[in-house]
Amino acid sequence: MDPKWLEWARRLQALSQSGLTFTTNPFERERYEEVAEIAAEMMAEHSGADPVLIQGLFTEQKGYATPKVDVRGVVFRDNKVLLVKEKRDGKWTLPGGWADVGDLPSAAVEREIREESGYLARARKLLAVWDRRRHGHPPTPFHLYKLVIHCELVGGAPADSVETEGAAFFAESEIPELSLPRTTPAQLQRIFEHLRCPDLPTDFD
């Protein structure tokens, strides 16, 4: 689980964002803006980040505050799982990224697989809905849900993208160093359990 200070700061930011969305009272706006500043200061104090940068991230968030949605595609071939290498940190992850407004979850994950790996896949089963805070990822300013979707390989070939520089299939005993903000070893272990036992129910939380 994430540290308490991060949970508190996230909650303050969400309260501020939602309050600024609905209030028409100028005095309340000032209070909600001050709450956002306090949340940014808390994150900056504990993380060493620039408070102005964090405040800028908060200012970009509009509307009622809800968790963000990250989709990840699970594609197997010969009992090996498809991973892509992130340019940002040089480590490996399940292909995926943010779901766009208007996307079906299936369309979002199929697009991410195609764009990040070059492979074509068809969404088949929701394996997991994971609350990012509970699965060993490094802390992040926002609350995220991860939709992990099993997809059938239907074609394509490995290709680099703007964000990735490699796509390959790995056996469970051959997993390379993972990009922990995106995918953890425990998550991959669970994914291989789903491969061995396809009747397992969808994981959640």
Salt bridges, closest charged atoms under 4 A:
ASP2 OD2 - ARG10 NH2 2.76
GLU7 OE2 - ARG10 NH1 2.91
GLU7 OE1 - ARG133 NH1 2.82
ASP70 OD2 - ARG72 NE 3.22
ASP70 OD2 - LYS146 NZ 2.46
GLU86 OE2 - ARG182 NE 3.37
ASP89 OD2 - ARG182 NH1 3.48
ASP100 OD2 - ARG111 NH2 3.45
ASP103 OD2 - ARG111 NH1 2.73
GLU112 OE2 - ARG111 NH2 3.50
ASP131 OD2 - ARG133 NH2 2.65
ASP131 OD2 - HIS143 NE2 3.02
GLU152 OE1 - ARG124 NH2 2.70
GLU172 OE1 - ARG196 NH1 2.68
GLU177 OE2 - LYS91 NZ 3.36
GLU193 OE1 - ARG190 NH1 2.67
ASP203 OD2 - ARG190 NE 2.75
ASP203 OD2 - HIS194 NE2 3.50
